[in-house]
Amino acid sequence: MAKAIKAFVAKSFAPEDEASIQPILGFLETFSPLGLILESADHAESEEVSTKVKRMIDDAGIFVAIFTKKYPICEFTPD
């Protein structure tokens, strides 16, 4: 087996985002036989990234950020 590589996954913890995030996590997990280890933190404070999360990011060889849409980007009104 190849050398293990930790990947820190930053993602939303909102229940409504789960359906969008799960396929991405499932895809990333297919690389676990090659040594990819996925890590994520618990729900963090919105104002500041905790020291624990900063340490986990620093310790990882890969950083994966999954962005989800919390608010509409723009409002579309057909003519």
Beta strands, then each sheet from edge to edge (+ up, - down):
strand 1: 5-10
strand 2: 36-39
strand 3: 62-65
sheet 1: 2+ 1+ 3+
end
